[in-house]
Amino acid sequence: MKSRSVLIDRHPGRSAQTIGVARALGTNPDLIHEPSVGVIGTKGDSQCYLGVMSKVDAIHAQLKSKVGEGPGQMKLRLVQPEYTIATSDGIRNGTREMRYSLIGREVTNDSLCEHLSATGLAGTIAVVACDKPPVGTLAALLEHNLPSIIMSDGPIHPGHDPKTGEALDIVSAYQVAGNPDEAFRHHIAAHACPGIGSCGGMFTYNTMQTFIGVVGMQPLHMVAPPSDDPRRTNEFAAELVGHLANLIAKDLKPRDIVVRDSIRNAVIVSMAIGGSTNVVLHTPEIARAAGFADFWKDVMTPEEFNHLSQHVVPVLTDARPYGKYSMVDIDNIGGVQVIVRELLEAGLLNGDVMTCTGETLAAQVARLGSKKADGKVVHPVEKPYKPTGGLRMLGGNLSPDFSAILKLAGVEGGLENNIFRGKARVFEGEQALLDALEKAPEKFQNNDIVIVRYEGPVGAPGMPEMLDPTSRITTLCRERNIVIALMTDARFSGGSVGLVIGHVGPEAALGGPIGLIEDGDEIVADLNKNELNCTPLLDPAINARRKAAWDKVVAANGGLHPNCGVADTRLLHRARFSAVPAIRGGGLHPNREVWVRDPREARRSGFAPSNKHRPGSKKAF
């Protein structure tokens, strides 16, 4: 077994504490020079993370029982569990602290890089919660590239209004923020999130846990069960240790699993579940860590992404926030493997890719005895919940990066003949919009398109998500039966619904066209052409005049537009000067260049890449 352990030379100084650790953990000090194995977890200040420690403890106990020199044991050194930290999206939405949310993905990646590489872990089990830390964890495991496996902690159960019986979740609470009745607002908040676990709808958490399962790094049947399901601390813990032992024995590494076709599988399933727009931020970063320099060139083009979503992949799930059911309901009808089975049988996934169980994706689905779609929570491909995929990317003169993303599954109106025409209402930052929604909601009119700018990866800095304003706007639209769109260089929660377009790039802070929009401009979102355009900016003279005025303001402010947020901590300062654009994942990389591992560490996929998808085909591979 290959190991990167620094202890292998038996230096007495480096051995002293390792002997002490082995004794403290109750393991054999004679094994301290063997390759190490351990469990890692994510922590934060919300109920998303409250169940993680019990799973980590259960897995650690299973590892301890399997480490040693006896029959059937692994001759390995056990290390103590390690945790990363992250902020709570649900608590921080609508505040300036939300700038740290996406940055938390990067902090997780960095801290685990330090732990995995410095400890030299030859085998790792990760327990993850919320939505940014799991992606940072997966990226770190891919960079470390030694046998590893992930288990999500699990979703929270839906809450219920005791007066009406209505199912509630955190989005329900955000959507009543504008209600004038304080007692009603508290009533919903008090019943929306009972128990423990991460967000229960098909928001970003469950989008990315499903992604991690389909991409092969998490057993499929471990995705959907709720956090308090006893299987997570009993049989799942034992199964994970067994799978890790198999991965170590076979020397099967993350980069053998996360290959081009498995990433494509995961993106396609994200479309089919009406998943979060954040998937197009996280996938480029996962692909980068897996050894692909540019996801949008090496794995899937934006045009191909749109073709699959428009013509090939339907939405199969009737799930919150655009539908009715939660991830717990999906677990009750058979789990995410039901969705994967439907797509495999329709020829929309490559079932031959390897997974962390040591089986191909198709073989894992077959072994699990995956059920067919129930037609209520999960619909069959031939009779889908919605006929087209849930996500769409837009180009046009407002999105020359071809980065703008719309969650089509969540649109509730305004796309007549797939076109929206609106009048711009410009807000220089999220807080200005929240103030307007709080103080004068009546001033918002039908077919307004709200522009929120200087909230991108560089401008905020940190690219916060906007669940608070989008939820208020959704409620306003429902109450008045109108359509108000929102466009921003920031991003959205997976719980956002409505005609909302994020990741518009280049962002305003970097001189993108979104920074040149003025109040009253006509904005056109054309989903027939997949374009987002500002009509006045189609005139070169107007465009040049506005850009010159913008450049003058920036020059007078020392090279940074004054509407950008204050980078008043070292971490925010790092984000301002190293964040890459949204189209490349919004991560923190030196000189804004996406870092790719040393080519001397060549990828070893074991699978020949599929032929590039050709528009016009009804197949995804």
C-alpha positions as CSV (number, residue, x, y, z in Angstrom):
1,M,0.0,0.0,0.0
2,K,1.3,3.4,-0.9
3,S,1.5,6.0,1.8
4,R,2.7,9.6,2.2
5,S,3.3,9.2,5.9
6,V,6.3,11.1,7.3
7,L,6.6,8.6,10.1
8,I,7.9,5.7,8.0
9,D,11.6,6.5,8.7
10,R,11.0,5.7,12.4
11,H,12.6,9.0,13.6
12,P,12.2,8.9,17.5
13,G,11.2,12.6,17.7
14,R,8.4,12.1,15.1
15,S,7.4,8.8,16.7
16,A,7.0,10.0,20.3
17,Q,3.7,11.8,19.9
18,T,2.3,9.1,17.6
19,I,3.0,6.5,20.2
20,G,1.1,8.7,22.7
21,V,-1.8,9.1,20.3
22,A,-2.0,5.4,19.7
23,R,-2.1,4.7,23.5
24,A,-4.8,7.5,24.0
25,L,-6.9,6.0,21.2
26,G,-6.5,2.5,22.5
27,T,-4.8,1.2,19.4
28,N,-1.5,-0.8,18.9
29,P,1.6,1.4,19.1
30,D,3.4,-1.2,17.0
31,L,1.3,0.0,14.0
32,I,2.3,3.7,14.1
33,H,4.6,3.3,11.1
34,E,1.9,1.7,9.0
35,P,-0.2,3.9,6.6
36,S,-2.9,5.9,8.4
37,V,-6.7,5.8,8.2
38,G,-9.2,8.1,9.7
39,V,-12.6,9.9,9.6
40,I,-13.3,13.6,9.0
41,G,-16.4,15.7,9.5
42,T,-17.8,19.2,9.0
43,K,-19.0,21.5,11.7
44,G,-20.9,24.8,11.7
45,D,-23.2,26.9,13.8
46,S,-26.6,25.6,12.5
47,Q,-28.6,22.4,13.0
48,C,-27.3,21.2,9.7
49,Y,-24.2,20.0,11.5
50,L,-25.6,18.8,14.8
51,G,-25.8,15.2,13.7
52,V,-22.4,15.0,12.2
53,M,-20.4,14.2,15.4
54,S,-22.5,11.1,16.2
55,K,-21.8,9.6,12.8
56,V,-18.1,10.5,13.0
57,D,-17.9,8.8,16.4
58,A,-19.7,5.7,15.1
59,I,-17.4,5.4,12.1
60,H,-14.3,6.0,14.2
61,A,-15.5,3.2,16.5
62,Q,-15.9,0.9,13.5
63,L,-12.5,1.8,12.2
64,K,-10.9,1.1,15.6
65,S,-12.5,-2.4,15.6
66,K,-11.2,-3.1,12.2
67,V,-7.6,-1.8,12.7
68,G,-5.0,-4.2,14.1
69,E,-3.0,-7.3,13.3
70,G,-5.7,-9.9,14.0
71,P,-7.6,-12.0,11.4
72,G,-9.7,-9.8,9.1
73,Q,-8.3,-6.6,10.5
74,M,-6.5,-3.8,8.5
75,K,-2.9,-3.3,9.4
76,L,-3.1,0.5,9.6
77,R,-2.5,3.4,12.0
78,L,-5.7,5.0,13.2
79,V,-5.7,8.8,13.6
80,Q,-8.2,10.8,15.6
81,P,-11.2,12.4,13.8
82,E,-10.7,15.9,12.3
83,Y,-13.3,18.6,11.7
84,T,-13.7,21.6,9.4
85,I,-15.8,24.7,10.1
86,A,-18.4,26.6,8.0
87,T,-21.0,29.3,8.4
88,S,-24.8,28.7,8.4
89,D,-26.4,29.9,5.1
90,G,-29.9,29.7,6.6
91,I,-29.0,32.0,9.5
92,R,-26.9,34.4,7.5
93,N,-29.0,35.0,4.4
94,G,-29.7,38.7,3.9
95,T,-26.7,39.8,6.0
96,R,-23.2,40.9,5.1
97,E,-21.9,37.7,6.9
98,M,-23.4,35.7,4.0
99,R,-20.2,36.7,2.0
100,Y,-18.4,34.0,3.9
101,S,-20.7,31.2,2.7
102,L,-19.1,30.3,-0.7
103,I,-15.7,31.2,0.8
104,G,-16.4,28.4,3.3
105,R,-16.1,25.9,0.5
106,E,-12.5,27.2,-0.1
107,V,-11.7,27.1,3.6
108,T,-12.9,23.5,3.9
109,N,-10.7,22.6,0.9
110,D,-7.7,24.3,2.4
111,S,-8.0,22.9,5.9
112,L,-8.6,19.4,4.6
113,C,-5.7,19.7,2.2
114,E,-3.5,20.5,5.2
115,H,-4.9,17.6,7.2
116,L,-4.9,14.9,4.5
117,S,-1.5,15.8,3.0
118,A,0.3,16.5,6.3
119,T,-1.2,13.4,8.0
120,G,-0.6,11.3,4.9
121,L,-4.0,9.6,5.2
122,A,-4.0,6.5,3.1
123,G,-7.7,6.0,3.6
124,T,-10.4,8.5,4.6
125,I,-14.1,8.5,5.4
126,A,-15.8,11.9,5.3
127,V,-19.1,12.9,6.9
128,V,-20.4,16.1,5.4
129,A,-23.3,18.5,6.0
130,C,-24.8,21.7,4.5
131,D,-23.8,22.4,0.9
132,K,-20.5,24.2,0.6
133,P,-18.3,22.0,2.9
134,P,-19.2,18.8,1.0
135,V,-17.9,20.3,-2.2
136,G,-14.7,21.6,-0.5
137,T,-14.3,18.1,1.1
138,L,-14.7,16.3,-2.3
139,A,-12.2,18.7,-3.9
140,A,-9.6,18.1,-1.2
141,L,-10.1,14.3,-1.5
142,L,-9.6,14.5,-5.2
143,E,-6.4,16.5,-4.8
144,H,-5.1,14.1,-2.2
145,N,-6.2,11.2,-4.4
146,L,-5.9,8.3,-2.0
147,P,-8.8,5.9,-1.2
148,S,-11.7,7.8,0.2
149,I,-15.5,7.7,0.6
150,I,-18.1,10.2,1.6
151,M,-21.4,10.0,3.5
152,S,-23.8,13.0,3.8
153,D,-25.2,13.4,7.3
154,G,-28.7,13.5,5.9
155,P,-31.6,16.0,5.6
156,I,-33.9,17.4,8.2
157,H,-37.5,16.3,8.4
158,P,-40.1,18.8,7.2
159,G,-41.8,20.9,9.8
160,H,-45.6,21.3,10.0
161,D,-47.8,24.2,10.9
162,P,-49.8,22.9,13.9
163,K,-52.8,25.0,12.9
164,T,-53.1,24.1,9.2
165,G,-51.0,20.9,8.9
166,E,-49.0,22.5,6.0
167,A,-45.5,21.2,5.5
168,L,-42.9,23.8,6.3
169,D,-39.2,24.3,5.8
170,I,-36.7,27.1,6.0
171,V,-37.9,28.6,2.7
172,S,-41.4,28.8,4.2
173,A,-39.9,31.1,6.9
174,Y,-38.1,33.3,4.4
175,Q,-41.2,33.7,2.3
176,V,-43.2,35.2,5.2
177,A,-40.5,37.8,6.0
178,G,-42.6,40.6,4.5
179,N,-45.8,39.6,6.4
180,P,-46.9,42.5,8.7
181,D,-48.0,40.1,11.4
182,E,-45.1,39.6,13.8
183,A,-46.8,36.8,15.6
184,F,-47.5,34.9,12.4
185,R,-43.8,35.3,11.3
186,H,-42.6,33.8,14.6
187,H,-45.2,31.0,14.4
188,I,-43.8,29.9,11.0
189,A,-40.2,30.3,12.1
190,A,-40.9,28.3,15.3
191,H,-42.2,25.3,13.3
192,A,-40.2,25.3,10.1
193,C,-37.1,23.5,11.1
194,P,-37.6,20.8,13.8
195,G,-34.9,18.3,14.7
196,I,-31.5,18.0,13.1
197,G,-30.2,17.7,9.5
198,S,-29.5,19.9,6.5
199,C,-32.2,21.6,4.4
200,G,-34.8,19.1,3.4
201,G,-36.0,20.3,0.0
202,M,-34.2,19.9,-3.4
203,F,-32.1,22.9,-2.4
204,T,-28.3,23.1,-2.8
205,Y,-27.6,20.6,-0.1
206,N,-29.6,17.8,-1.5
207,T,-28.6,18.7,-5.1
208,M,-24.9,18.3,-4.2
209,Q,-25.4,15.2,-2.0
210,T,-27.2,13.6,-5.0
211,F,-24.4,14.8,-7.2
212,I,-21.7,13.3,-5.0
213,G,-23.6,10.0,-4.9
214,V,-24.0,9.9,-8.7
215,V,-20.5,11.0,-9.4
216,G,-19.5,7.9,-7.5
217,M,-18.1,9.1,-4.2
218,Q,-21.0,8.3,-1.9
219,P,-23.1,5.1,-1.8
220,L,-26.5,6.0,-3.4
221,H,-28.6,4.6,-0.7
222,M,-26.9,6.8,1.9
223,V,-27.9,10.1,0.3
224,A,-31.6,10.5,1.2
225,P,-32.3,9.0,4.7
226,P,-32.8,11.8,7.3
227,S,-30.0,12.7,9.7
228,D,-31.8,11.0,12.6
229,D,-32.2,7.7,10.8
230,P,-30.5,5.0,13.0
231,R,-29.0,3.4,9.9
232,R,-26.5,6.2,9.7
233,T,-24.8,5.3,13.0
234,N,-25.4,1.6,12.7
235,E,-25.2,-0.3,9.4
236,F,-24.0,2.6,7.3
237,A,-21.0,3.1,9.6
238,A,-20.0,-0.5,9.2
239,E,-20.7,-0.5,5.4
240,L,-18.5,2.6,4.9
241,V,-15.5,1.0,6.7
242,G,-16.0,-2.2,4.6
243,H,-16.1,-0.1,1.4
244,L,-13.0,1.8,2.4
245,A,-11.1,-1.4,3.1
246,N,-12.1,-2.6,-0.4
247,L,-11.0,0.7,-2.0
248,I,-7.6,0.4,-0.2
249,A,-7.2,-3.2,-1.2
250,K,-8.0,-2.4,-4.9
251,D,-6.0,0.9,-4.7
252,L,-9.1,2.6,-6.2
253,K,-8.7,6.3,-5.8
254,P,-11.1,9.3,-6.2
255,R,-9.7,10.2,-9.6
256,D,-10.4,6.7,-10.8
257,I,-14.0,7.3,-9.9
258,V,-14.6,11.0,-10.6
259,V,-14.0,10.9,-14.4
260,R,-15.5,12.8,-17.3
261,D,-18.5,10.5,-17.7
262,S,-19.3,10.3,-14.0
263,I,-19.2,14.1,-13.8
264,R,-21.6,14.3,-16.8
265,N,-23.8,11.7,-15.1
266,A,-24.0,13.9,-12.0
267,V,-24.8,17.1,-14.0
268,I,-27.6,15.3,-15.9
269,V,-29.1,14.0,-12.6
270,S,-28.9,17.6,-11.3
271,M,-31.0,18.7,-14.2
272,A,-33.5,15.9,-13.7
273,I,-34.1,16.7,-10.0
274,G,-34.6,20.4,-10.8
275,G,-31.5,21.1,-8.7
276,S,-29.9,24.3,-7.5
277,T,-28.2,26.8,-9.7
278,N,-25.2,26.4,-7.4
279,V,-24.4,23.2,-9.2
280,V,-22.8,25.2,-12.0
281,L,-20.6,26.9,-9.5
282,H,-19.5,23.7,-7.8
283,T,-19.1,21.4,-10.8
284,P,-16.2,23.4,-12.3
285,E,-14.4,23.3,-9.0
286,I,-14.9,19.6,-8.6
287,A,-13.8,19.0,-12.2
288,R,-10.7,21.2,-11.6
289,A,-9.8,19.1,-8.5
290,A,-10.3,15.9,-10.6
291,G,-7.7,17.1,-13.1
292,F,-9.8,18.9,-15.8
293,A,-8.5,22.3,-16.5
294,D,-11.8,23.7,-17.7
295,F,-15.1,21.9,-17.1
296,W,-16.9,23.9,-19.8
297,K,-14.4,22.8,-22.4
298,D,-13.1,19.4,-21.2
299,V,-16.4,17.9,-19.9
300,M,-19.4,19.7,-21.2
301,T,-19.9,23.0,-23.1
302,P,-22.6,25.6,-22.1
303,E,-24.3,24.9,-25.4
304,E,-24.4,21.2,-24.7
305,F,-25.6,21.8,-21.2
306,N,-28.5,23.8,-22.6
307,H,-29.3,21.2,-25.3
308,L,-29.5,18.5,-22.7
309,S,-31.7,20.6,-20.5
310,Q,-34.0,21.8,-23.3
311,H,-34.4,18.6,-25.4
312,V,-33.1,15.5,-23.5
313,V,-33.4,15.6,-19.7
314,P,-36.8,16.2,-18.1
315,V,-37.5,17.0,-14.4
316,L,-38.6,13.9,-12.6
317,T,-39.1,15.1,-9.0
318,D,-42.0,16.9,-7.5
319,A,-39.8,18.5,-4.9
320,R,-39.5,21.7,-2.9
321,P,-39.0,24.5,-3.6
322,Y,-40.8,24.3,-6.9
323,G,-42.9,21.3,-6.0
324,K,-44.4,19.6,-2.9
325,Y,-42.1,16.9,-1.5
326,S,-38.9,16.7,0.5
327,M,-35.8,14.5,0.4
328,V,-37.3,12.4,3.2
329,D,-40.3,11.7,0.9
330,I,-37.8,10.6,-1.8
331,D,-36.2,8.3,0.7
332,N,-39.6,6.8,1.6
333,I,-40.3,5.8,-2.0
334,G,-36.8,4.2,-2.5
335,G,-34.2,7.0,-2.4
336,V,-32.2,8.7,-5.1
337,Q,-31.4,5.3,-6.7
338,V,-35.0,5.4,-8.0
339,I,-34.1,8.5,-10.0
340,V,-30.8,7.0,-11.2
341,R,-32.6,3.8,-12.3
342,E,-35.1,5.8,-14.4
343,L,-32.3,7.7,-16.1
344,L,-30.2,4.6,-16.7
345,E,-33.1,2.7,-18.2
346,A,-33.8,5.7,-20.5
347,G,-30.2,5.7,-21.7
348,L,-29.4,9.1,-20.3
349,L,-26.6,8.0,-18.0
350,N,-23.4,6.0,-18.5
351,G,-23.8,3.0,-16.1
352,D,-20.2,1.7,-16.7
353,V,-18.4,4.3,-14.6
354,M,-16.9,3.1,-11.3
355,T,-18.2,4.0,-7.8
356,C,-16.8,4.0,-4.3
357,T,-18.6,0.7,-3.6
358,G,-16.2,-1.0,-6.0
359,E,-19.1,-1.5,-8.5
360,T,-20.1,0.3,-11.6
361,L,-23.0,2.7,-11.3
362,A,-25.4,0.3,-13.0
363,A,-24.2,-2.6,-10.8
364,Q,-24.7,-0.6,-7.7
365,V,-28.3,0.3,-8.7
366,A,-29.0,-3.3,-9.5
367,R,-27.6,-4.6,-6.2
368,L,-29.7,-2.1,-4.3
369,G,-32.8,-3.5,-5.8
370,S,-33.8,0.0,-6.8
371,K,-37.6,0.5,-7.2
372,K,-39.3,2.1,-10.2
373,A,-40.6,5.6,-9.9
374,D,-43.8,5.9,-7.9
375,G,-45.3,8.5,-10.2
376,K,-46.0,10.9,-7.4
377,V,-42.8,12.0,-5.7
378,V,-40.6,10.7,-8.5
379,H,-42.0,10.5,-12.0
380,P,-40.9,8.2,-14.8
381,V,-39.0,9.6,-17.8
382,E,-41.9,8.9,-20.2
383,K,-44.3,10.9,-18.0
384,P,-42.0,13.5,-16.2
385,Y,-43.0,16.1,-13.7
386,K,-41.8,18.8,-16.1
387,P,-40.8,18.1,-19.7
388,T,-37.5,19.9,-19.8
389,G,-34.5,20.0,-17.4
390,G,-34.5,22.4,-14.5
391,L,-31.5,24.6,-15.4
392,R,-30.6,26.9,-18.3
393,M,-27.4,29.0,-19.0
394,L,-27.7,32.3,-20.8
395,G,-25.3,34.4,-22.9
396,G,-26.1,37.7,-24.6
397,N,-24.7,41.2,-24.2
398,L,-25.3,41.1,-20.4
399,S,-23.6,37.7,-20.0
400,P,-20.6,37.6,-22.4
401,D,-19.0,34.9,-20.2
402,F,-22.1,32.7,-21.0
403,S,-22.3,32.3,-17.2
404,A,-25.8,33.5,-16.3
405,I,-27.9,30.7,-14.9
406,L,-31.7,30.4,-14.6
407,K,-33.5,27.7,-12.5
408,L,-36.2,27.1,-15.0
409,A,-37.9,24.5,-12.8
410,G,-38.6,27.3,-10.3
411,V,-40.1,29.9,-12.7
412,E,-43.7,30.6,-11.7
413,G,-44.6,33.0,-14.6
414,G,-43.5,35.7,-17.0
415,L,-42.0,33.6,-19.8
416,E,-44.6,34.0,-22.6
417,N,-43.3,32.1,-25.6
418,N,-40.1,31.6,-23.6
419,I,-39.3,35.4,-23.5
420,F,-39.4,37.9,-20.7
421,R,-39.3,41.6,-21.3
422,G,-38.9,43.9,-18.3
423,K,-37.9,47.3,-17.1
424,A,-34.7,47.5,-15.0
425,R,-34.8,48.7,-11.4
426,V,-31.2,49.0,-10.3
427,F,-29.9,48.4,-6.8
428,E,-26.3,48.8,-5.8
429,G,-26.1,45.8,-3.5
430,E,-28.5,43.4,-1.8
431,Q,-29.1,45.6,1.3
432,A,-30.5,48.4,-0.9
433,L,-33.0,46.0,-2.3
434,L,-34.0,44.6,1.1
435,D,-34.6,48.1,2.3
436,A,-36.9,48.9,-0.6
437,L,-38.8,45.6,-0.2
438,E,-39.2,46.4,3.6
439,K,-40.2,50.0,3.3
440,A,-42.0,50.4,-0.1
441,P,-43.0,47.0,-1.6
442,E,-45.9,48.7,-3.4
443,K,-43.5,50.5,-5.7
444,F,-42.5,47.2,-7.4
445,Q,-44.5,46.8,-10.5
446,N,-45.4,44.0,-12.9
447,N,-42.6,43.1,-15.3
448,D,-40.0,45.0,-13.3
449,I,-36.6,43.3,-13.4
450,V,-34.6,44.0,-10.3
451,I,-30.8,44.4,-10.9
452,V,-28.6,43.6,-7.9
453,R,-24.9,44.2,-8.6
454,Y,-21.5,44.5,-7.0
455,E,-22.3,41.2,-5.1
456,G,-20.1,38.9,-7.2
457,P,-17.0,36.9,-6.1
458,V,-14.8,40.0,-6.2
459,G,-17.4,42.7,-5.6
460,A,-19.1,41.5,-2.4
461,P,-16.5,40.0,-2.0
462,G,-17.6,36.4,-1.7
463,M,-20.7,36.1,-3.9
464,P,-23.5,35.8,-1.3
465,E,-26.7,34.0,-2.1
466,M,-30.0,35.9,-2.0
467,L,-32.7,33.7,-0.5
468,D,-34.0,36.7,1.6
469,P,-34.9,39.1,-1.3
470,T,-35.9,36.3,-3.7
471,S,-38.3,34.9,-1.1
472,R,-39.8,38.3,-0.4
473,I,-40.3,38.9,-4.2
474,T,-41.8,35.5,-4.7
475,T,-44.4,36.3,-2.0
476,L,-45.1,39.7,-3.4
477,C,-45.7,38.2,-6.9
478,R,-48.0,35.6,-5.5
479,E,-50.0,38.1,-3.5
480,R,-50.4,40.6,-6.3
481,N,-50.5,38.1,-9.2
482,I,-47.6,39.9,-11.0
483,V,-44.2,39.0,-12.3
484,I,-41.0,40.5,-10.9
485,A,-37.7,39.2,-12.2
486,L,-34.3,39.5,-10.6
487,M,-30.9,39.5,-12.1
488,T,-27.6,39.6,-10.2
489,D,-23.9,38.9,-10.4
490,A,-24.3,37.1,-7.0
491,R,-25.9,33.7,-6.7
492,F,-29.1,32.1,-5.3
493,S,-30.1,29.6,-2.6
494,G,-31.3,26.3,-4.0
495,G,-34.5,27.4,-2.2
496,S,-35.0,30.4,-4.5
497,V,-37.9,30.3,-6.9
498,G,-39.3,32.8,-9.5
499,L,-37.7,34.3,-12.6
500,V,-34.3,34.8,-11.0
501,I,-31.0,34.9,-13.0
502,G,-27.7,34.7,-11.2
503,H,-23.9,34.5,-11.9
504,V,-24.1,37.2,-14.5
505,G,-20.6,37.7,-15.7
506,P,-18.3,39.4,-15.9
507,E,-19.5,40.8,-12.7
508,A,-20.0,44.5,-12.1
509,A,-16.8,44.9,-10.0
510,L,-14.7,43.7,-13.0
511,G,-16.4,46.0,-15.5
512,G,-19.1,43.6,-16.7
513,P,-22.0,45.0,-18.7
514,I,-24.3,44.5,-15.7
515,G,-22.6,47.5,-14.2
516,L,-23.7,49.7,-17.1
517,I,-27.5,49.1,-16.8
518,E,-29.6,52.1,-15.9
519,D,-33.0,52.4,-14.4
520,G,-35.7,52.0,-17.0
521,D,-33.6,50.0,-19.5
522,E,-35.4,47.2,-21.3
523,I,-34.0,43.8,-20.4
524,V,-34.9,40.8,-22.5
525,A,-34.4,37.2,-21.4
526,D,-34.9,35.0,-24.5
527,L,-34.9,31.3,-23.7
528,N,-35.4,30.4,-27.4
529,K,-31.9,31.9,-28.0
530,N,-30.6,31.5,-24.5
531,E,-29.7,35.1,-24.3
532,L,-29.9,37.9,-21.8
533,N,-29.7,41.3,-23.3
534,C,-30.0,45.0,-22.3
535,T,-31.6,46.7,-25.3
536,P,-29.9,50.1,-24.9
537,L,-26.5,48.4,-24.7
538,L,-27.0,47.0,-28.1
539,D,-26.1,50.5,-29.4
540,P,-22.3,50.7,-29.5
541,A,-22.4,54.5,-28.8
542,I,-24.5,54.1,-25.6
543,N,-22.4,51.2,-24.5
544,A,-19.1,53.1,-25.0
545,R,-20.4,56.2,-23.2
546,R,-21.6,54.3,-20.2
547,K,-18.4,52.3,-20.0
548,A,-16.3,55.4,-20.1
549,A,-18.3,56.9,-17.3
550,W,-17.9,53.7,-15.3
551,D,-14.1,53.7,-15.9
552,K,-13.9,57.3,-14.7
553,V,-15.6,56.5,-11.4
554,V,-13.3,53.5,-10.9
555,A,-10.1,55.5,-11.7
556,A,-11.2,58.2,-9.2
557,N,-11.6,55.5,-6.5
558,G,-8.1,54.0,-6.9
559,G,-9.1,51.1,-9.3
560,L,-12.1,49.7,-7.3
561,H,-15.7,50.8,-7.9
562,P,-17.0,52.5,-4.7
563,N,-20.1,50.3,-4.7
564,C,-18.1,47.2,-4.0
565,G,-18.3,45.9,-0.5
566,V,-15.6,46.4,2.1
567,A,-13.0,43.6,2.4
568,D,-12.3,44.2,6.1
569,T,-10.8,40.8,7.0
570,R,-7.8,38.9,5.6
571,L,-10.2,36.3,4.2
572,L,-12.4,38.7,2.4
573,H,-9.3,40.5,1.1
574,R,-8.0,37.2,-0.2
575,A,-11.3,36.6,-2.0
576,R,-11.2,40.0,-3.6
577,F,-7.8,39.5,-5.1
578,S,-7.9,35.8,-6.0
579,A,-11.5,34.9,-6.8
580,V,-12.1,33.5,-10.3
581,P,-15.3,34.3,-12.2
582,A,-18.5,32.4,-11.6
583,I,-18.1,30.5,-14.9
584,R,-15.0,28.9,-13.4
585,G,-16.5,28.2,-10.1
586,G,-16.0,31.4,-8.1
587,G,-13.1,29.8,-6.1
588,L,-10.0,31.3,-4.7
589,H,-7.0,30.7,-6.9
590,P,-3.6,32.6,-7.2
591,N,-3.5,35.2,-10.0
592,R,-7.1,34.3,-10.8
593,E,-5.8,31.3,-12.7
594,V,-7.4,27.9,-12.2
595,W,-4.8,25.7,-10.6
596,V,-4.5,22.2,-12.2
597,R,-2.4,19.6,-10.5
598,D,1.1,18.9,-11.8
599,P,0.8,17.0,-15.1
600,R,3.4,14.6,-13.8
601,E,0.6,13.2,-11.7
602,A,-1.3,11.9,-14.7
603,R,-4.9,11.0,-14.3
604,R,-5.6,7.2,-14.2
605,S,-9.3,6.9,-15.0
606,G,-9.3,3.4,-16.4
607,F,-12.2,4.5,-18.7
608,A,-11.9,5.9,-22.2
609,P,-13.9,9.2,-22.4
610,S,-17.2,9.0,-24.3
611,N,-17.7,10.6,-27.7
612,K,-18.6,14.3,-27.3
613,H,-22.4,14.8,-27.2
614,R,-23.7,16.1,-30.5
615,P,-26.6,18.6,-30.4
616,G,-29.6,17.0,-32.1
617,S,-29.1,13.6,-30.4
618,K,-31.5,12.3,-27.8
619,K,-28.8,10.6,-25.9
620,A,-26.5,12.1,-23.3
621,F,-23.5,10.0,-24.1
